[in-house]
Amino acid sequence: MNGRTPRHSHLHQCESRQPAAPTGKLTRGQDNVTSQPLEAVNKVLQLPLAVFIERVAAIKPTKEKRMPNHVTNIIEASPSAIKSMLNEHGLVDFCQIIPKHSDLDLDGSGAIHGDSENAAELMCKEPPSNNELIARLELVNRLRSSALQMSNESFEQFVMMMRNKRKHGFYHCMDYARNAWGTKWNAYSQSAEDNTDSRVTFETAWSHPYPVIEALSKKFPDEIISIKYADEDTGSNCGTYTIKNGEVIEQNIAPSWKEQTTEQKRFFTEFAFRLCHPDTDPRQYGYDENFEYDEAVEEAFSAEQKSA
């Protein structure tokens, strides 16, 4: 599917952003917020001031934006259902199923200024993350924001975000997408030539777009739609399910990596690798016959290719 190097779940120190099973709702990945925002705020604010300052001071700010994990999605359905997902270019476009408000665009560049968003979230009393460290960061960044110190571009974005929030309930397109589509961007890394009348393949950022599939299913209530998806964090955030009239009727979704049995890790690692890299020899990335990573396997394969 793609030329990216798989990420080995078992080598990660951080847990993959794992969506819930489709019988509930697939989550928004890293953007989950607490259902009890006041508790999260109080937990941060109740820290002793000296401890709070010490912990915040230890956090190193960065201007780098982390690239998302790319999730490969394969949808199989009737020609009529597949066609309804495609735009005039023959590409999957979530706006065909769940349209977005055109005036949510900020300045047309697609870039979102962090100081604008922090100020808007402060003014709207946006609940912080349910992760204590992230909540602390969010609150500090919001309290540091100042409309008087913004650039003209940032200030204009701040005003537009406030207007969008009042009118639509969302600050900008990405905010809307996370809530409406379950992922922050539209479908990407796809080719009209690779799609067929009954099957499409595309990628999404961080999460599988379950809300889009649910809406598509309700639009065609008599159709059975089959889905496979896999995160490049191989073995985590992946699985299969079928859905009819908005209800999941069958599923096999990977638990979080730390909760998987040895058998499950082997199964879902192989499943995810073959979904994302169907034409690739697993040894190229160090997977042995049991789909366990072994650096020696990778080195042996590399040597074999050089001598061929």
N, C-alpha and C positions, 0 to 999 in steps of 0.2 A: 504493500500500500504506500509506504513512504520510505525515505532513505535515512530516517533518523535512527540514532542509536537507542535501543531500548534501555530503559532505566530499570535496574534490578531492585525490586521491592525489599529483598532481604539485606541489601547493602545500605539502605537508607536509615538514618537515625530518626528522621521525622516520619510520622505516620502519613500515608497517602490520604488525600481528601476523598473520603469514601462516601458515596451517596447511599441513601437508604434504599431498601428494596422497593420496587415499583408498587407493591401492595399498599404502601403509604404514599409518600411523595419523594421523588429524587430531590435531594437538597441542593442548595446553591453553592456547594463546595466551601471555599474559604470565606464566603460572605454571610455565613449563618449569624444571626443575632439572637440574643436571648429573648424568650417569651416573657421574662420578668425583668425588664430593663432597670428598674429601680434597685433591684438586688445587686446587679452588676455594678451600678454606679456607687452604691453604698459600700460595696466590698472594696472598691478602689479608694474612695474618699475616707474610709475609716482607718486606712493605714496611718501609722504615726507619720507626721510630716517629715521627720528626718529620714525615715525609711523610704518614704515615697520619693523624696528628692534624690536619695542615693540610688534608688533603682532606675529612676528616669535618667539620671546623669550617666549611668552605665550603658544606656542604649545609644548606640552609634547611629546617627542619621545617615541616610544614603540617598543619592539621587537616582540610583539604578532601579529600574523597574523589572521585577522578576517575570520572565516569560512563563506562560502557563504550560501545564501539561496538556498535550494534545490528545483528545479522545477520538478514536476511530468509531464511526457509527455506520452500520449497514441496515437498511430498512427494506423489507420485502413485503409487497402488498399488491393489490390489483392495479391494473393500468390506470384506472380512473383515480384511485387514491394517490398513486405516485404522481400522476400528471398535476394534481391539485397542489403539490408541493413545489412545483417548478415555476420559475419566472420566465420571461421572454427569451432568456439566453439558455434555457434548458438546465438551469442549476437550481438546487434546493435553496429555497428562500423562505425563512420562517415567517416573513411578513405575509406570505400567501395564506398562511394558516392563522396566525395571530398578528394582525397588523399593528404597527407602532404609530404613534403620533408624529407627524412630520415636523412639528414645531419643537420637538424635544432636542433636535440638533442644536448645538451651541454656536460655534462660529464656522462650522463646515470643515474644520481641519481634523476633527476626530480626537484632538488632544484635549485632555481634561486637566486643568490647573489644580494642583493639590490644595493651594491656599484658598482658592475659590470654594472648593468642595468642603474644606474644613470649616470655613466661615458659615456656609449655608447649613451644614449639619448642626453647628452650634446654635444658630438662630432658630432652627426648627426642632431643637431638643431631640435630635436623633438618638435612639438608644444605642449604646456601645455594644461591641462584641461580647459574647459570653465567655471568651477567653480572657483571663485576667490581664495578661501581659499586653495583648492587643488592645483591650479596653483602656489600659493605662496610656498607651501610645496615642490612641484616638483622642482621649480627653485632653492630653497635653497639647497635641497639635491643634485641636479646636480652640483651646484657650489662648494659644499663641497667635492665632489668626487676627488680622486687623485690616479692615477695609481701607484705612488710611495709608497703609504701607504696601498695598497691592500695586502691581503694574496696571496700566489702563486695560490691558487685555484680561488680566485676572479679575479686575473689578467688573468688567462687562459680563464675564462668565458668571460671576457671583450673582449679579442682578438677574441674569437669564435663568440661573438655577432656582432662585427664589420664585420667579414667575412660573417656572415649570412645576415646581412643587405645589404651589397654590392652585394651579389650573388642573394638573394631571395627577399629582401625588408622587411624582418622580422628578429627580434633579436633572437627568439627562438620559440619553439613549441607553447607555450601559446600565444605569440604574434600573431602567424599565426592562431591559433584556434579562437581567438577573432574575427579576421577579416574574416576568411573563413567560420567558422561554426556558429558564433554568440554567442559562449559561450567558456569559457577558457579551458574546459576539454572535453574529449570524453564522451560518454554516460556511466553511471554507475548505481549501485543499480538495477540490473536487473538479471533475471534468465531465462535460455533457456527453462526450464520446464514450466515457466509461459507464455511464448510466444506461439502464435498459428500461423497458416498459414496466417491469415489475420489481426493479431493484435499483437502489441508489446508495452511494457511498460518499461520505463526507467526514470532516473533522469538526470538533467543537473544543472550546477552551474550558478545561478543568472538569466539566460535567457533561453527562448525557442529557439531551434536551427533552426530558420526560414530559413537561407540560405541553410541548408542541405535539408530541406523539399522542398524548391523551386527547388533545383537541382534534387532531386528525382522525382519531378513532371514532370520536363522537360525531364527526362530520359524515362518516361512513359507518353507521352503526351495525350494518349486517356483515361487514368485512372483518376478517381476521388478519391482523398485521403482526409480522414477526420482526423482532429487533435483536441485533447483536451489537455489543459495544465493548471497547477495551481501551483503557488508559495506557499511555506509553510507559507508565510506572508499572511494568509488567507483573501481572498477577493480582493487582489491586484495582478497584473501581472498574469492574468488568462483569459481563454476564449476558444472559439471553432472557427474553420474555416474549410472550404473545399477548395481544390485547384485543378486546372486542367491545365496542360501544363504551369505551372509556374504562373498562374493567380488565385488570390483568387476570388471565385465565391459566397461565402457566409461566413459571419462571425458574431460573437458576442463576442467582446473583452472588458474587463473591462476598463473603464477610470481610471485615477489615483484616489486613495482613496478620496482625498479632493474634487474631481470633481464629485463623484458619488452622486446620489440622495439616499434618504433613501431606496427606493424600490430597486435600483441597489445594494446597500450595502448588503441588505438581500439576494438578488438573487445570487450575486457572492460569498458571504461568504458561503452560503449553497453549491453552485456548487463546490467551491474549497475544502471545507471540505469533501464532499462525494467523490470527485475524489481522494484525497490523503488518506482518511481514510474510505473506503467503508464499513468496517465491525465494525465501532466504533460508540458507542452511543454518539451523540453530547454533551449530558449532562456531560459526563466525562471531557470535557474541558470547561464547563461552558456556553454552548450555550442553550438558551431557545427555545421555539417553533418558535420564529421569527428569530432565529439565531443571537440574540444579546447577547453579553457576560454579564453574571451576576455571580459574585463570589459565591453568595448564591446557585445558581443552581449547581455549581461544588461541593460545600461543602455538599449539600443535597444528591447528587449522591454518593459521597464518603461514607457518613454515611450509605446510603442504602446498599451499597456493603459490608460494614463491618458487618452489622446486618444480612445479608442474610445467 
